[in-house]
Amino acid sequence: MEAGPEMAKAEPVAEADPKAYVARVMAEIEEEVRLRRSSGDLPPRLERELDELFLAHSPVAGRGGDLTEALRMVDAATFVDPVVPVDSERAAGAVVKKGMRTLLLWYVGWITHQVSQFASAVSRTLHIVEGRLKELERKVEVQRVPSANVVEVQALHRADAWWVRAAVDAVAPVRGRILHAASGDGWLVQRITAAGGDAYGVDPRSDLVEQGVGTVSDLRGEDLAEHLRAVAPAGLGALVLSGVVDGMASGERTQLLHLIATTLAPGGVLVVHSLSRSSWDAEDAPYEADLAPGRPLRPETWRQLLAHSGYDAAVTSGPGGLDYLVTAVRATVPPPEPTPAR
């Protein structure tokens, strides 16, 4: 298929913005399909066959996909084309087939119209079921996974802590918005903003958020998971977690990493400040440590966990082994899926 005039005039897009590049290419493809469809160069039957081939051989379909991908195949097959092809290798074959198609088209068209109506009704019903299932799944996840409290040690969660400079240097140069959770009164947001980053903070502790509203322009009293669900895909350039992941149970941590993978742009930076288990079990540890559903991970566990999720992660231990800092850069290309064992 030759490129149309709109595609020929397209200007190259900077590789530094892959999301914009993909959106531009998809827009050009849709415009080319529209032109071909309006000029008659793209018959409905051929378009449907191309859609079916794409769904059958796309990576998602090859993995089995989820319900949404399965419904895409249902949607692509709802239309039944009554105009059968008449191509033939024999000279008279096309004439005979065309004559038979003309004689039977009224009958075949009446049947295919009813079949298409039934398929469309089934497809709409399945989409309603899919929406209800996703809503139910979201509610069940929220109910099953308890929300861990923010656990902070005063000496390790303040502007002069050893890890703050490293965190600011890692995220400030990043393009896009930078989120700090839990931000408290915005002390780290101020440091990142002063270094040139576009930072804002989220913290479920509304009393601390109110204290910083007068000095920091963008602080929000929200739960981190709920906030990330409202962020557009790839809408964040960097994310700093401090006092957040230490007390999380395994399920809540997994859910949070999934949300981060959705909202963090390719090439984005994830910084995790975590307490060590020795400081977690110390006599002067915050009382929230005893009430938390989980306990901190070991530094090597974080490094391996993020490496398997497509991050290039490095760990720096703090003085005295009381805490550590994980700095991870998300890969621009998703990691390959592991080969299933035979």
PyMOL commands that set and color helices and strands:
alter all, ss='L'
color gray80, all
select helices_A, chain A and resi 5-8+18-39+44-57+59-62+67-76+93-144+164-171+187-194+206-212+224-230+250-263+277-280+288-291+299-308+319-321
alter helices_A, ss='H'
color red, helices_A
select strands_A, chain A and resi 177-181+198-202+219-220+236-242+264-275+311-317+323-330
alter strands_A, ss='S'
color yellow, strands_A
deselect
rebuild
show_as cartoon
